[in-house]
Amino acid sequence: MSGERSGDRTERASDLMQLNAMALEETELSLHEDADGRGDPAAAERLHRLADSMTDTARDIADRARNLADPVPERERR
């Protein structure tokens, strides 16, 4: 990595963040499926809430990754 340019590191970070977001979304689907199979309604509700929270986190990570990959030009930040 020592020879890597800053832009390359940023792109790599963005790519890894996108992969993490996708993994969270897959886990979220699994949790919803597990919740649907629960006999205990309270446990099912907790799993659904956890899964929804993971969706929000995945969305936040994906948004941040997009912002890294497509930075706002300096003059537009002001």
Summary of the structure (lengths in Angstrom):
residues: 78
radius of gyration: 17.6
end to end distance: 32.3
largest distance: 56.5
contacts: 195
relative contact order: 0.17
helix: 82%
strand: 0%
